[in-house]
Amino acid sequence: MKRLYRSRSDEMIAGVCGGLADYLGVDPTVVRLVFVLLLFAGLGGLWIYLVLWIIMPLEPTGNSAVVEMQVKPEAVETKKISVPKPAEKKKTAPVKKPEDSKS
């Protein structure tokens, strides 16, 4: 059995129009327009809204429309990365200094 609640997710003032729209299966904008038309036509749109605000309970937080997802861990691939070796110093032959010639 479907229950009538004030909406938590689709609310402008108190969620009354969002809850009615969800219950009736119509767009919330249509319900809001009906309340505005009732207000300007003098048919008590404001009073109806206020009474519904007081009477309608707020939608429970543990909404059954929320889908829980379980994430399966994927196989973790390990890759070996070769690290370049530090540059080696080249060995050079010792430079011979010119000897002072004694003549």
Phi and psi restraints in degrees (range 20) as a CNS / XPLOR table:
assign (resid 1 and name C) (resid 2 and name N)
       (resid 2 and name CA) (resid 2 and name C) 1.0 -80.9 20.0 2
assign (resid 2 and name N) (resid 2 and name CA)
       (resid 2 and name C) (resid 3 and name N) 1.0 136.4 20.0 2
assign (resid 2 and name C) (resid 3 and name N)
       (resid 3 and name CA) (resid 3 and name C) 1.0 -110.5 20.0 2
assign (resid 3 and name N) (resid 3 and name CA)
       (resid 3 and name C) (resid 4 and name N) 1.0 151.7 20.0 2
assign (resid 3 and name C) (resid 4 and name N)
       (resid 4 and name CA) (resid 4 and name C) 1.0 -95.8 20.0 2
assign (resid 4 and name N) (resid 4 and name CA)
       (resid 4 and name C) (resid 5 and name N) 1.0 117.7 20.0 2
assign (resid 4 and name C) (resid 5 and name N)
       (resid 5 and name CA) (resid 5 and name C) 1.0 -129.6 20.0 2
assign (resid 5 and name N) (resid 5 and name CA)
       (resid 5 and name C) (resid 6 and name N) 1.0 157.2 20.0 2
assign (resid 5 and name C) (resid 6 and name N)
       (resid 6 and name CA) (resid 6 and name C) 1.0 -76.5 20.0 2
assign (resid 6 and name N) (resid 6 and name CA)
       (resid 6 and name C) (resid 7 and name N) 1.0 138.0 20.0 2
assign (resid 6 and name C) (resid 7 and name N)
       (resid 7 and name CA) (resid 7 and name C) 1.0 -77.0 20.0 2
assign (resid 7 and name N) (resid 7 and name CA)
       (resid 7 and name C) (resid 8 and name N) 1.0 139.9 20.0 2
assign (resid 7 and name C) (resid 8 and name N)
       (resid 8 and name CA) (resid 8 and name C) 1.0 -91.7 20.0 2
assign (resid 8 and name N) (resid 8 and name CA)
       (resid 8 and name C) (resid 9 and name N) 1.0 -31.2 20.0 2
assign (resid 8 and name C) (resid 9 and name N)
       (resid 9 and name CA) (resid 9 and name C) 1.0 -91.2 20.0 2
assign (resid 9 and name N) (resid 9 and name CA)
       (resid 9 and name C) (resid 10 and name N) 1.0 -28.6 20.0 2
assign (resid 9 and name C) (resid 10 and name N)
       (resid 10 and name CA) (resid 10 and name C) 1.0 -121.3 20.0 2
assign (resid 10 and name N) (resid 10 and name CA)
       (resid 10 and name C) (resid 11 and name N) 1.0 74.9 20.0 2
assign (resid 10 and name C) (resid 11 and name N)
       (resid 11 and name CA) (resid 11 and name C) 1.0 -127.2 20.0 2
assign (resid 11 and name N) (resid 11 and name CA)
       (resid 11 and name C) (resid 12 and name N) 1.0 142.2 20.0 2
assign (resid 11 and name C) (resid 12 and name N)
       (resid 12 and name CA) (resid 12 and name C) 1.0 -107.0 20.0 2
assign (resid 12 and name N) (resid 12 and name CA)
       (resid 12 and name C) (resid 13 and name N) 1.0 -49.3 20.0 2
assign (resid 12 and name C) (resid 13 and name N)
       (resid 13 and name CA) (resid 13 and name C) 1.0 -114.1 20.0 2
assign (resid 13 and name N) (resid 13 and name CA)
       (resid 13 and name C) (resid 14 and name N) 1.0 -63.1 20.0 2
assign (resid 13 and name C) (resid 14 and name N)
       (resid 14 and name CA) (resid 14 and name C) 1.0 -129.9 20.0 2
assign (resid 14 and name N) (resid 14 and name CA)
       (resid 14 and name C) (resid 15 and name N) 1.0 -1.3 20.0 2
assign (resid 14 and name C) (resid 15 and name N)
       (resid 15 and name CA) (resid 15 and name C) 1.0 86.5 20.0 2
assign (resid 15 and name N) (resid 15 and name CA)
       (resid 15 and name C) (resid 16 and name N) 1.0 7.3 20.0 2
assign (resid 15 and name C) (resid 16 and name N)
       (resid 16 and name CA) (resid 16 and name C) 1.0 -65.9 20.0 2
assign (resid 16 and name N) (resid 16 and name CA)
       (resid 16 and name C) (resid 17 and name N) 1.0 -49.7 20.0 2
assign (resid 16 and name C) (resid 17 and name N)
       (resid 17 and name CA) (resid 17 and name C) 1.0 -65.9 20.0 2
assign (resid 17 and name N) (resid 17 and name CA)
       (resid 17 and name C) (resid 18 and name N) 1.0 -39.0 20.0 2
assign (resid 17 and name C) (resid 18 and name N)
       (resid 18 and name CA) (resid 18 and name C) 1.0 -64.1 20.0 2
assign (resid 18 and name N) (resid 18 and name CA)
       (resid 18 and name C) (resid 19 and name N) 1.0 -40.3 20.0 2
assign (resid 18 and name C) (resid 19 and name N)
       (resid 19 and name CA) (resid 19 and name C) 1.0 -68.1 20.0 2
assign (resid 19 and name N) (resid 19 and name CA)
       (resid 19 and name C) (resid 20 and name N) 1.0 -42.2 20.0 2
assign (resid 19 and name C) (resid 20 and name N)
       (resid 20 and name CA) (resid 20 and name C) 1.0 -63.4 20.0 2
assign (resid 20 and name N) (resid 20 and name CA)
       (resid 20 and name C) (resid 21 and name N) 1.0 -41.2 20.0 2
assign (resid 20 and name C) (resid 21 and name N)
       (resid 21 and name CA) (resid 21 and name C) 1.0 -64.1 20.0 2
assign (resid 21 and name N) (resid 21 and name CA)
       (resid 21 and name C) (resid 22 and name N) 1.0 -41.0 20.0 2
assign (resid 21 and name C) (resid 22 and name N)
       (resid 22 and name CA) (resid 22 and name C) 1.0 -65.1 20.0 2
assign (resid 22 and name N) (resid 22 and name CA)
       (resid 22 and name C) (resid 23 and name N) 1.0 -40.6 20.0 2
assign (resid 22 and name C) (resid 23 and name N)
       (resid 23 and name CA) (resid 23 and name C) 1.0 -66.0 20.0 2
assign (resid 23 and name N) (resid 23 and name CA)
       (resid 23 and name C) (resid 24 and name N) 1.0 -41.6 20.0 2
assign (resid 23 and name C) (resid 24 and name N)
       (resid 24 and name CA) (resid 24 and name C) 1.0 -85.9 20.0 2
assign (resid 24 and name N) (resid 24 and name CA)
       (resid 24 and name C) (resid 25 and name N) 1.0 -13.3 20.0 2
assign (resid 24 and name C) (resid 25 and name N)
       (resid 25 and name CA) (resid 25 and name C) 1.0 76.4 20.0 2
assign (resid 25 and name N) (resid 25 and name CA)
       (resid 25 and name C) (resid 26 and name N) 1.0 33.6 20.0 2
assign (resid 25 and name C) (resid 26 and name N)
       (resid 26 and name CA) (resid 26 and name C) 1.0 -123.3 20.0 2
assign (resid 26 and name N) (resid 26 and name CA)
       (resid 26 and name C) (resid 27 and name N) 1.0 172.9 20.0 2
assign (resid 26 and name C) (resid 27 and name N)
       (resid 27 and name CA) (resid 27 and name C) 1.0 -71.5 20.0 2
assign (resid 27 and name N) (resid 27 and name CA)
       (resid 27 and name C) (resid 28 and name N) 1.0 136.0 20.0 2
assign (resid 27 and name C) (resid 28 and name N)
       (resid 28 and name CA) (resid 28 and name C) 1.0 -60.5 20.0 2
assign (resid 28 and name N) (resid 28 and name CA)
       (resid 28 and name C) (resid 29 and name N) 1.0 -27.6 20.0 2
assign (resid 28 and name C) (resid 29 and name N)
       (resid 29 and name CA) (resid 29 and name C) 1.0 -64.3 20.0 2
assign (resid 29 and name N) (resid 29 and name CA)
       (resid 29 and name C) (resid 30 and name N) 1.0 -36.1 20.0 2
assign (resid 29 and name C) (resid 30 and name N)
       (resid 30 and name CA) (resid 30 and name C) 1.0 -64.2 20.0 2
assign (resid 30 and name N) (resid 30 and name CA)
       (resid 30 and name C) (resid 31 and name N) 1.0 -43.6 20.0 2
assign (resid 30 and name C) (resid 31 and name N)
       (resid 31 and name CA) (resid 31 and name C) 1.0 -65.7 20.0 2
assign (resid 31 and name N) (resid 31 and name CA)
       (resid 31 and name C) (resid 32 and name N) 1.0 -39.6 20.0 2
assign (resid 31 and name C) (resid 32 and name N)
       (resid 32 and name CA) (resid 32 and name C) 1.0 -63.6 20.0 2
assign (resid 32 and name N) (resid 32 and name CA)
       (resid 32 and name C) (resid 33 and name N) 1.0 -41.4 20.0 2
assign (resid 32 and name C) (resid 33 and name N)
       (resid 33 and name CA) (resid 33 and name C) 1.0 -63.1 20.0 2
assign (resid 33 and name N) (resid 33 and name CA)
       (resid 33 and name C) (resid 34 and name N) 1.0 -37.9 20.0 2
assign (resid 33 and name C) (resid 34 and name N)
       (resid 34 and name CA) (resid 34 and name C) 1.0 -62.7 20.0 2
assign (resid 34 and name N) (resid 34 and name CA)
       (resid 34 and name C) (resid 35 and name N) 1.0 -42.6 20.0 2
assign (resid 34 and name C) (resid 35 and name N)
       (resid 35 and name CA) (resid 35 and name C) 1.0 -65.6 20.0 2
assign (resid 35 and name N) (resid 35 and name CA)
       (resid 35 and name C) (resid 36 and name N) 1.0 -38.4 20.0 2
assign (resid 35 and name C) (resid 36 and name N)
       (resid 36 and name CA) (resid 36 and name C) 1.0 -66.1 20.0 2
assign (resid 36 and name N) (resid 36 and name CA)
       (resid 36 and name C) (resid 37 and name N) 1.0 -41.6 20.0 2
assign (resid 36 and name C) (resid 37 and name N)
       (resid 37 and name CA) (resid 37 and name C) 1.0 -63.7 20.0 2
assign (resid 37 and name N) (resid 37 and name CA)
       (resid 37 and name C) (resid 38 and name N) 1.0 -40.7 20.0 2
assign (resid 37 and name C) (resid 38 and name N)
       (resid 38 and name CA) (resid 38 and name C) 1.0 -64.2 20.0 2
assign (resid 38 and name N) (resid 38 and name CA)
       (resid 38 and name C) (resid 39 and name N) 1.0 -35.6 20.0 2
assign (resid 38 and name C) (resid 39 and name N)
       (resid 39 and name CA) (resid 39 and name C) 1.0 -65.6 20.0 2
assign (resid 39 and name N) (resid 39 and name CA)
       (resid 39 and name C) (resid 40 and name N) 1.0 -47.8 20.0 2
assign (resid 39 and name C) (resid 40 and name N)
       (resid 40 and name CA) (resid 40 and name C) 1.0 -75.9 20.0 2
assign (resid 40 and name N) (resid 40 and name CA)
       (resid 40 and name C) (resid 41 and name N) 1.0 -23.0 20.0 2
assign (resid 40 and name C) (resid 41 and name N)
       (resid 41 and name CA) (resid 41 and name C) 1.0 -81.0 20.0 2
assign (resid 41 and name N) (resid 41 and name CA)
       (resid 41 and name C) (resid 42 and name N) 1.0 -8.2 20.0 2
assign (resid 41 and name C) (resid 42 and name N)
       (resid 42 and name CA) (resid 42 and name C) 1.0 77.9 20.0 2
assign (resid 42 and name N) (resid 42 and name CA)
       (resid 42 and name C) (resid 43 and name N) 1.0 23.1 20.0 2
assign (resid 42 and name C) (resid 43 and name N)
       (resid 43 and name CA) (resid 43 and name C) 1.0 -98.7 20.0 2
assign (resid 43 and name N) (resid 43 and name CA)
       (resid 43 and name C) (resid 44 and name N) 1.0 17.1 20.0 2
assign (resid 43 and name C) (resid 44 and name N)
       (resid 44 and name CA) (resid 44 and name C) 1.0 84.3 20.0 2
assign (resid 44 and name N) (resid 44 and name CA)
       (resid 44 and name C) (resid 45 and name N) 1.0 31.5 20.0 2
assign (resid 44 and name C) (resid 45 and name N)
       (resid 45 and name CA) (resid 45 and name C) 1.0 -60.3 20.0 2
assign (resid 45 and name N) (resid 45 and name CA)
       (resid 45 and name C) (resid 46 and name N) 1.0 -39.1 20.0 2
assign (resid 45 and name C) (resid 46 and name N)
       (resid 46 and name CA) (resid 46 and name C) 1.0 -66.4 20.0 2
assign (resid 46 and name N) (resid 46 and name CA)
       (resid 46 and name C) (resid 47 and name N) 1.0 -43.8 20.0 2
assign (resid 46 and name C) (resid 47 and name N)
       (resid 47 and name CA) (resid 47 and name C) 1.0 -66.4 20.0 2
assign (resid 47 and name N) (resid 47 and name CA)
       (resid 47 and name C) (resid 48 and name N) 1.0 -38.9 20.0 2
assign (resid 47 and name C) (resid 48 and name N)
       (resid 48 and name CA) (resid 48 and name C) 1.0 -63.3 20.0 2
assign (resid 48 and name N) (resid 48 and name CA)
       (resid 48 and name C) (resid 49 and name N) 1.0 -44.3 20.0 2
assign (resid 48 and name C) (resid 49 and name N)
       (resid 49 and name CA) (resid 49 and name C) 1.0 -61.1 20.0 2
assign (resid 49 and name N) (resid 49 and name CA)
       (resid 49 and name C) (resid 50 and name N) 1.0 -45.7 20.0 2
assign (resid 49 and name C) (resid 50 and name N)
       (resid 50 and name CA) (resid 50 and name C) 1.0 -63.8 20.0 2
assign (resid 50 and name N) (resid 50 and name CA)
       (resid 50 and name C) (resid 51 and name N) 1.0 -40.2 20.0 2
assign (resid 50 and name C) (resid 51 and name N)
       (resid 51 and name CA) (resid 51 and name C) 1.0 -65.3 20.0 2
assign (resid 51 and name N) (resid 51 and name CA)
       (resid 51 and name C) (resid 52 and name N) 1.0 -43.3 20.0 2
assign (resid 51 and name C) (resid 52 and name N)
       (resid 52 and name CA) (resid 52 and name C) 1.0 -64.7 20.0 2
assign (resid 52 and name N) (resid 52 and name CA)
       (resid 52 and name C) (resid 53 and name N) 1.0 -35.8 20.0 2
assign (resid 52 and name C) (resid 53 and name N)
       (resid 53 and name CA) (resid 53 and name C) 1.0 -60.1 20.0 2
assign (resid 53 and name N) (resid 53 and name CA)
       (resid 53 and name C) (resid 54 and name N) 1.0 -40.2 20.0 2
assign (resid 53 and name C) (resid 54 and name N)
       (resid 54 and name CA) (resid 54 and name C) 1.0 -75.7 20.0 2
assign (resid 54 and name N) (resid 54 and name CA)
       (resid 54 and name C) (resid 55 and name N) 1.0 -41.0 20.0 2
assign (resid 54 and name C) (resid 55 and name N)
       (resid 55 and name CA) (resid 55 and name C) 1.0 -79.7 20.0 2
assign (resid 55 and name N) (resid 55 and name CA)
       (resid 55 and name C) (resid 56 and name N) 1.0 -41.9 20.0 2
assign (resid 55 and name C) (resid 56 and name N)
       (resid 56 and name CA) (resid 56 and name C) 1.0 -72.5 20.0 2
assign (resid 56 and name N) (resid 56 and name CA)
       (resid 56 and name C) (resid 57 and name N) 1.0 128.9 20.0 2
assign (resid 56 and name C) (resid 57 and name N)
       (resid 57 and name CA) (resid 57 and name C) 1.0 -75.3 20.0 2
assign (resid 57 and name N) (resid 57 and name CA)
       (resid 57 and name C) (resid 58 and name N) 1.0 155.1 20.0 2
assign (resid 57 and name C) (resid 58 and name N)
       (resid 58 and name CA) (resid 58 and name C) 1.0 -74.9 20.0 2
assign (resid 58 and name N) (resid 58 and name CA)
       (resid 58 and name C) (resid 59 and name N) 1.0 141.9 20.0 2
assign (resid 58 and name C) (resid 59 and name N)
       (resid 59 and name CA) (resid 59 and name C) 1.0 -58.3 20.0 2
assign (resid 59 and name N) (resid 59 and name CA)
       (resid 59 and name C) (resid 60 and name N) 1.0 133.8 20.0 2
assign (resid 59 and name C) (resid 60 and name N)
       (resid 60 and name CA) (resid 60 and name C) 1.0 -63.2 20.0 2
assign (resid 60 and name N) (resid 60 and name CA)
       (resid 60 and name C) (resid 61 and name N) 1.0 151.0 20.0 2
assign (resid 60 and name C) (resid 61 and name N)
       (resid 61 and name CA) (resid 61 and name C) 1.0 -71.9 20.0 2
assign (resid 61 and name N) (resid 61 and name CA)
       (resid 61 and name C) (resid 62 and name N) 1.0 -31.7 20.0 2
assign (resid 61 and name C) (resid 62 and name N)
       (resid 62 and name CA) (resid 62 and name C) 1.0 -83.8 20.0 2
assign (resid 62 and name N) (resid 62 and name CA)
       (resid 62 and name C) (resid 63 and name N) 1.0 60.1 20.0 2
assign (resid 62 and name C) (resid 63 and name N)
       (resid 63 and name CA) (resid 63 and name C) 1.0 -67.7 20.0 2
assign (resid 63 and name N) (resid 63 and name CA)
       (resid 63 and name C) (resid 64 and name N) 1.0 137.2 20.0 2
assign (resid 63 and name C) (resid 64 and name N)
       (resid 64 and name CA) (resid 64 and name C) 1.0 -73.6 20.0 2
assign (resid 64 and name N) (resid 64 and name CA)
       (resid 64 and name C) (resid 65 and name N) 1.0 -9.8 20.0 2
assign (resid 64 and name C) (resid 65 and name N)
       (resid 65 and name CA) (resid 65 and name C) 1.0 -77.8 20.0 2
assign (resid 65 and name N) (resid 65 and name CA)
       (resid 65 and name C) (resid 66 and name N) 1.0 -11.9 20.0 2
assign (resid 65 and name C) (resid 66 and name N)
       (resid 66 and name CA) (resid 66 and name C) 1.0 -80.4 20.0 2
assign (resid 66 and name N) (resid 66 and name CA)
       (resid 66 and name C) (resid 67 and name N) 1.0 128.9 20.0 2
assign (resid 66 and name C) (resid 67 and name N)
       (resid 67 and name CA) (resid 67 and name C) 1.0 -101.7 20.0 2
assign (resid 67 and name N) (resid 67 and name CA)
       (resid 67 and name C) (resid 68 and name N) 1.0 126.7 20.0 2
assign (resid 67 and name C) (resid 68 and name N)
       (resid 68 and name CA) (resid 68 and name C) 1.0 -90.6 20.0 2
assign (resid 68 and name N) (resid 68 and name CA)
       (resid 68 and name C) (resid 69 and name N) 1.0 138.4 20.0 2
assign (resid 68 and name C) (resid 69 and name N)
       (resid 69 and name CA) (resid 69 and name C) 1.0 -116.9 20.0 2
assign (resid 69 and name N) (resid 69 and name CA)
       (resid 69 and name C) (resid 70 and name N) 1.0 138.8 20.0 2
assign (resid 69 and name C) (resid 70 and name N)
       (resid 70 and name CA) (resid 70 and name C) 1.0 -108.2 20.0 2
assign (resid 70 and name N) (resid 70 and name CA)
       (resid 70 and name C) (resid 71 and name N) 1.0 129.9 20.0 2
assign (resid 70 and name C) (resid 71 and name N)
       (resid 71 and name CA) (resid 71 and name C) 1.0 -98.0 20.0 2
assign (resid 71 and name N) (resid 71 and name CA)
       (resid 71 and name C) (resid 72 and name N) 1.0 124.4 20.0 2
assign (resid 71 and name C) (resid 72 and name N)
       (resid 72 and name CA) (resid 72 and name C) 1.0 -90.2 20.0 2
assign (resid 72 and name N) (resid 72 and name CA)
       (resid 72 and name C) (resid 73 and name N) 1.0 130.3 20.0 2
assign (resid 72 and name C) (resid 73 and name N)
       (resid 73 and name CA) (resid 73 and name C) 1.0 -69.4 20.0 2
assign (resid 73 and name N) (resid 73 and name CA)
       (resid 73 and name C) (resid 74 and name N) 1.0 134.2 20.0 2
assign (resid 73 and name C) (resid 74 and name N)
       (resid 74 and name CA) (resid 74 and name C) 1.0 -88.5 20.0 2
assign (resid 74 and name N) (resid 74 and name CA)
       (resid 74 and name C) (resid 75 and name N) 1.0 159.8 20.0 2
assign (resid 74 and name C) (resid 75 and name N)
       (resid 75 and name CA) (resid 75 and name C) 1.0 -62.8 20.0 2
assign (resid 75 and name N) (resid 75 and name CA)
       (resid 75 and name C) (resid 76 and name N) 1.0 130.3 20.0 2
assign (resid 75 and name C) (resid 76 and name N)
       (resid 76 and name CA) (resid 76 and name C) 1.0 -90.6 20.0 2
assign (resid 76 and name N) (resid 76 and name CA)
       (resid 76 and name C) (resid 77 and name N) 1.0 123.2 20.0 2
assign (resid 76 and name C) (resid 77 and name N)
       (resid 77 and name CA) (resid 77 and name C) 1.0 -92.1 20.0 2
assign (resid 77 and name N) (resid 77 and name CA)
       (resid 77 and name C) (resid 78 and name N) 1.0 132.9 20.0 2
assign (resid 77 and name C) (resid 78 and name N)
       (resid 78 and name CA) (resid 78 and name C) 1.0 -103.4 20.0 2
assign (resid 78 and name N) (resid 78 and name CA)
       (resid 78 and name C) (resid 79 and name N) 1.0 134.1 20.0 2
assign (resid 78 and name C) (resid 79 and name N)
       (resid 79 and name CA) (resid 79 and name C) 1.0 -118.7 20.0 2
assign (resid 79 and name N) (resid 79 and name CA)
       (resid 79 and name C) (resid 80 and name N) 1.0 138.2 20.0 2
assign (resid 79 and name C) (resid 80 and name N)
       (resid 80 and name CA) (resid 80 and name C) 1.0 -90.6 20.0 2
assign (resid 80 and name N) (resid 80 and name CA)
       (resid 80 and name C) (resid 81 and name N) 1.0 129.8 20.0 2
assign (resid 80 and name C) (resid 81 and name N)
       (resid 81 and name CA) (resid 81 and name C) 1.0 -112.6 20.0 2
assign (resid 81 and name N) (resid 81 and name CA)
       (resid 81 and name C) (resid 82 and name N) 1.0 127.8 20.0 2
assign (resid 81 and name C) (resid 82 and name N)
       (resid 82 and name CA) (resid 82 and name C) 1.0 -85.5 20.0 2
assign (resid 82 and name N) (resid 82 and name CA)
       (resid 82 and name C) (resid 83 and name N) 1.0 127.1 20.0 2
assign (resid 82 and name C) (resid 83 and name N)
       (resid 83 and name CA) (resid 83 and name C) 1.0 -94.6 20.0 2
assign (resid 83 and name N) (resid 83 and name CA)
       (resid 83 and name C) (resid 84 and name N) 1.0 129.2 20.0 2
assign (resid 83 and name C) (resid 84 and name N)
       (resid 84 and name CA) (resid 84 and name C) 1.0 -64.8 20.0 2
assign (resid 84 and name N) (resid 84 and name CA)
       (resid 84 and name C) (resid 85 and name N) 1.0 142.2 20.0 2
assign (resid 84 and name C) (resid 85 and name N)
       (resid 85 and name CA) (resid 85 and name C) 1.0 -75.3 20.0 2
assign (resid 85 and name N) (resid 85 and name CA)
       (resid 85 and name C) (resid 86 and name N) 1.0 149.9 20.0 2
assign (resid 85 and name C) (resid 86 and name N)
       (resid 86 and name CA) (resid 86 and name C) 1.0 -65.6 20.0 2
assign (resid 86 and name N) (resid 86 and name CA)
       (resid 86 and name C) (resid 87 and name N) 1.0 148.7 20.0 2
assign (resid 86 and name C) (resid 87 and name N)
       (resid 87 and name CA) (resid 87 and name C) 1.0 -63.5 20.0 2
assign (resid 87 and name N) (resid 87 and name CA)
       (resid 87 and name C) (resid 88 and name N) 1.0 131.6 20.0 2
assign (resid 87 and name C) (resid 88 and name N)
       (resid 88 and name CA) (resid 88 and name C) 1.0 -87.3 20.0 2
assign (resid 88 and name N) (resid 88 and name CA)
       (resid 88 and name C) (resid 89 and name N) 1.0 146.5 20.0 2
assign (resid 88 and name C) (resid 89 and name N)
       (resid 89 and name CA) (resid 89 and name C) 1.0 -78.3 20.0 2
assign (resid 89 and name N) (resid 89 and name CA)
       (resid 89 and name C) (resid 90 and name N) 1.0 133.3 20.0 2
assign (resid 89 and name C) (resid 90 and name N)
       (resid 90 and name CA) (resid 90 and name C) 1.0 -77.9 20.0 2
assign (resid 90 and name N) (resid 90 and name CA)
       (resid 90 and name C) (resid 91 and name N) 1.0 136.3 20.0 2
assign (resid 90 and name C) (resid 91 and name N)
       (resid 91 and name CA) (resid 91 and name C) 1.0 -86.6 20.0 2
assign (resid 91 and name N) (resid 91 and name CA)
       (resid 91 and name C) (resid 92 and name N) 1.0 127.3 20.0 2
assign (resid 91 and name C) (resid 92 and name N)
       (resid 92 and name CA) (resid 92 and name C) 1.0 -113.5 20.0 2
assign (resid 92 and name N) (resid 92 and name CA)
       (resid 92 and name C) (resid 93 and name N) 1.0 153.0 20.0 2
assign (resid 92 and name C) (resid 93 and name N)
       (resid 93 and name CA) (resid 93 and name C) 1.0 -70.4 20.0 2
assign (resid 93 and name N) (resid 93 and name CA)
       (resid 93 and name C) (resid 94 and name N) 1.0 143.1 20.0 2
assign (resid 93 and name C) (resid 94 and name N)
       (resid 94 and name CA) (resid 94 and name C) 1.0 -61.8 20.0 2
assign (resid 94 and name N) (resid 94 and name CA)
       (resid 94 and name C) (resid 95 and name N) 1.0 139.2 20.0 2
assign (resid 94 and name C) (resid 95 and name N)
       (resid 95 and name CA) (resid 95 and name C) 1.0 -83.3 20.0 2
assign (resid 95 and name N) (resid 95 and name CA)
       (resid 95 and name C) (resid 96 and name N) 1.0 128.9 20.0 2
assign (resid 95 and name C) (resid 96 and name N)
       (resid 96 and name CA) (resid 96 and name C) 1.0 -82.0 20.0 2
assign (resid 96 and name N) (resid 96 and name CA)
       (resid 96 and name C) (resid 97 and name N) 1.0 133.1 20.0 2
assign (resid 96 and name C) (resid 97 and name N)
       (resid 97 and name CA) (resid 97 and name C) 1.0 -85.3 20.0 2
assign (resid 97 and name N) (resid 97 and name CA)
       (resid 97 and name C) (resid 98 and name N) 1.0 140.3 20.0 2
assign (resid 97 and name C) (resid 98 and name N)
       (resid 98 and name CA) (resid 98 and name C) 1.0 -66.6 20.0 2
assign (resid 98 and name N) (resid 98 and name CA)
       (resid 98 and name C) (resid 99 and name N) 1.0 132.3 20.0 2
assign (resid 98 and name C) (resid 99 and name N)
       (resid 99 and name CA) (resid 99 and name C) 1.0 -81.9 20.0 2
assign (resid 99 and name N) (resid 99 and name CA)
       (resid 99 and name C) (resid 100 and name N) 1.0 145.9 20.0 2
assign (resid 99 and name C) (resid 100 and name N)
       (resid 100 and name CA) (resid 100 and name C) 1.0 -69.0 20.0 2
assign (resid 100 and name N) (resid 100 and name CA)
       (resid 100 and name C) (resid 101 and name N) 1.0 126.2 20.0 2
assign (resid 100 and name C) (resid 101 and name N)
       (resid 101 and name CA) (resid 101 and name C) 1.0 -86.9 20.0 2
assign (resid 101 and name N) (resid 101 and name CA)
       (resid 101 and name C) (resid 102 and name N) 1.0 129.7 20.0 2
assign (resid 101 and name C) (resid 102 and name N)
       (resid 102 and name CA) (resid 102 and name C) 1.0 -102.9 20.0 2
assign (resid 102 and name N) (resid 102 and name CA)
       (resid 102 and name C) (resid 103 and name N) 1.0 113.5 20.0 2
